[in-house]
Amino acid sequence: RLVVSASALMALKCLLRTARSLLLALLGLSLSLGIHTIPLVRAELPTTTETPALVQVGKNHYDAGQFTEAIQILQQAAQEYAEVGNTLQQAQVLSLLSLTYQKLGQWQAAEQAIQTSLSLLDTVSQANPRVRAQVFNAQGRLQLATGNAEAALATWKQAETFYQQAGDLVGAIGSQINQTEAMQSLGLYRRTEQLYQQLEQALFALEDSPVKIAGLQNFGTILRQGGDLEKSKDILSQSLALTQALALPQQESQTLLSLANTERTLAQRATVFEESSAEPYTQAALSHYQQAAMTATLPLTRIQAQLNQLSLVIETESLSPDQELLSSISAGLSTLPASRASVYAYVNFAESLLQMPELMVQGKRMNDIAAILKIAIQQAEGLADQRAISYSLGTLGKLYEKNQDWTNAKTVTEKALLIAQQMNAADIAYQWQWQMGRLLQAQSQERTQNLPVNPDAIAYYHEAVKTLNNLRGDLVALNPEIQFSFRETVEPVYRQFVDLLLGSPTPSKDNLIQARNIMEALQLAELDNFFRDACATPEAVNIDNVDPQAAIVYPIILPNHLDIILKLPGQDNLRHYAHQGISENQVDQAVEQLRQDLTKRSTSISEIKQDAAQLYDWLIRPFEADLDPANSDNPTVKTLVFVLDGSLRNIPPSTLYDGEKYLIERYSVALTPGLQLLEPKPLSRENFRGLIAGTTNAPSFEQEGFSTLDNVADELAGIQQQITLNQILENQDFIQENIRNQINTASFNLIHIATHGKFSSNPQQTFLLDWSGRINVKDLDSLLRTNEPNRTSAIELLVLSACETATGDKRAALGLAGIAVRAGARSTLATLWQVNDASTAEFMRRFYQQLKEPQLSKAEALRQTQIAFLTEYPDDPDKDYLRPYHWASFILIGNWL
């Protein structure tokens, strides 16, 4: 019988996670960016009979986005090939037919076409390897689009092999580019990076030609969608130089458009993570969009560039669109033939106009936008393109919503939603479910001020959240740009729903249960968005079965109030309190003030207590009676577990001050991103074995601008004394390869890493440092998890003793939660800010002494250590360990048992 540990199973689930295809994003989900790409799957067809001419007509329709017409023509061509007994070409046309069905989301028809194509190839004794490769490429696209990324990866490897047999280097490169999509969907970032390097070498080995330009442009686009923005910019810049050297204006305009999209994404990243100014990227994107429009020889490329320029100008509030640009877009749209691309162009234009409030004053402008969308609907219906119809109708509903025309808004939104549901397009269905919820609630509030919540609105919000939860990490695969628009396009669905559930002065128990579940789902969605995949595997956990003496605290930051839900021991034993009039900005300011107090050794303890008392009053004070052990009716609570929200994650709850004592003096304290991620097993001290690693002054410290850690050697030596079975990797031995080798050759319950690290809301800036360089957060799962799936031991505790959250990033602790999840350890002990490493060495020595006590949980071992710092050291300027600066930075995430 194969025995699989929970952490190994989590890793396995992560690797086998299915994702929906990037295909849908390329089909136009990202309306705001209007990304233009060159098809990766090439359909090379013979030209010696009349039938191939018919196929070319079908392919022309396909390339123009006229998929219904393409299907009709290709079906006819496949039939004619069958009648003349040309099996090979029939199979080839069926593969292109499958691709066309995929564009329309007709997955069953696409599967049938590809299976028929494969069956026909099996009857041909010596099938052309190029044809086989093309069929496999189409099959891989279908597998990725329907959620089987692992099969797609294997299929595209086969396609690459057949292209190589045919001597088609360009086809082989195209298959490799496809493989990177599948690898990204599977979370295989290290392998993706290696393949990127091979692709880059192969592409630059090609002779300068339009084919090379197309390959570089596709590669640059994939790099952007994978999050490697700097590399994307570099590759696209080289592609642009090649188009100019070869004097190919249309390819130049397409490359400029792709390069502008990358610059724009760089600007979004700079804005979201507040790491640099977005202005240079924005200006570069605007310049490239303008150049793309000027050099374009195809009307569609010109319109796409102008639409992207318009939406970026509107997005950049300091700029305003000129009338000449608006007129040019209007005139250009009227010249486009009906296609999916033209439909999305109309919708894109309408979306931009909707964002221009100065144009909404006049009713005539509303009518103009409605007319634009009705053209889009008419064209989409003529094309029988259900996805495009849904988008157009849903956007029209958004227009009516903005004009408070609730009746028409509901009518068209319901139609859009029904179409999306019929074609199983969950990625757009949630948008219209959310829109219906907003519409119903707004209409109710307009009619009856005393009815705070519309039950039908609740139902639609519930379905929207359910749809998002089912999508999970696939949403990023469907729309890579959503990583930077998450707070505008996904997070509000959860928060608005919770706001409705808690809208009553006395919310029902069912509403409280649902609200806490939604906040946990939001935490998972944030982690999915952080990683661009869904490796966190949620499992339902009954906290009363885990720890009957633990209470869970859920602070929920809403636009105009701060709500707290407290889960006490006992079945559905919930309490709720709402602080009306406290805004997110007020919470952020209070958190930032306390954090500044805690991280400066010069701050007086009285100041710290004063600012910590404010947050205690918000989070704990309303429930003092419920938590008071003196009240015999109350359950005994020894541990408070916080599921923190927003900026609250950047402070340690242990420092909250009630006027007499810190919270840690009354309770053990732990954090978790959600109970669903909790592996409910207590710490096992049998056969406890530790991998202890760290460095005092690695070359990587200087490279990253970090100071030396002079007391790391003392820290590691102290831990060795407490953990009898241990393996140490120090200084030059502390490298990723050695860590991996140790984990794969021995069972470790504990991993302790004493090195610099940084937690950020940007995964690219979330890392640990080994001797030579960064250990990226995305690589932690492959580094810390064993390659042997039948090993039953798990990492009980990961300790990171010299890390810090990024200064000025109010969501930086998201990176800390990300590391905790990615590492696969049941518990993670880490620091929110870098502590004096002398006190850290002493803190760790004491912590491991406490951890050895069998009657203490991990949370209680941490508490006892913090209490010791509070009580056993005098207020000595040279050794002021009683200050929260030294002991409060350490927080326990995950399993506290």
Secondary structure, DSSP 4 states (H G I P E B T S, - for coil): -----HHHHHHHHHHT-----THHIIIII-TTTT-----SS------SSHHHHHHHHHHHHHHTT-HHHHHHHHHHHHHHHHHHT-HHHHHHHHHHHHHHHHHTT-HHHHHHHHHHHHHHHHT-TT--HHHHHHHHHHHHHHHHHTT-HHHHHHHHHHHHHHHHHTT-HHHHHHHHHHHHHHHHHHT-HHHHHHHHHHHHHHHHHSPSSHHHHHHHHHHHHHHHHTT-HHHHHHHHHHHHHHHHHTT-HHHHHHHHHHHHHHHHHHHHHHHHHTSS-SHHHHHHHHHHHHHHHHH-SSHHHHHHHHHHHHHHHHHSTT----HHHHHHHHHHHTTSPSSHHHHHHHHHHHHHHHT-GGGSSSHHHHHHHHHHHHHHHHHHHHHT-HHHHHHHHHHHHHHHHHTT-HHHHHHHHHHHHHHHHHTT-HHHHHHHHHHHHHHHHHHHHHH-TT----HHHHHHHHHHHHHHHHHTTHHHHH-TTHHHHHHHHTHHHHHHHHHHHT-SSS--HHHHHHHHHHHHHHHHHHHHHHHTS---------HHHH-TTEEEEEEEEETTEEEEEEEETTTTEEEEEEEET--HHHHHHHHHHHHHHHH-TTS-HHHHHHHHHHHHHHHTGGGHHHH-TTSTTSPP--EEEE---GGGGGS-GGG-B-SSSBGGGTSEEEE-S-GGG----PPP-TT-EEEEEE-SS-HHHHHHTPPP-TTHHHHHHHHHHH-SEEEEEEGGG-SHHHHHHHHHHS--SEEEEEEEEEE-SSGGG-EEE-SSSEEEGGGHHHHHS-S-TT------EEEEEEEEEPTT-TTTHHHHHHHHHHHT-SEEEEESSPPPHHHHHHHHHHHHHHHT-TT--HHHHHHHHHHHHHHSS--BTTB-TTSHHHHTTEEEEE---
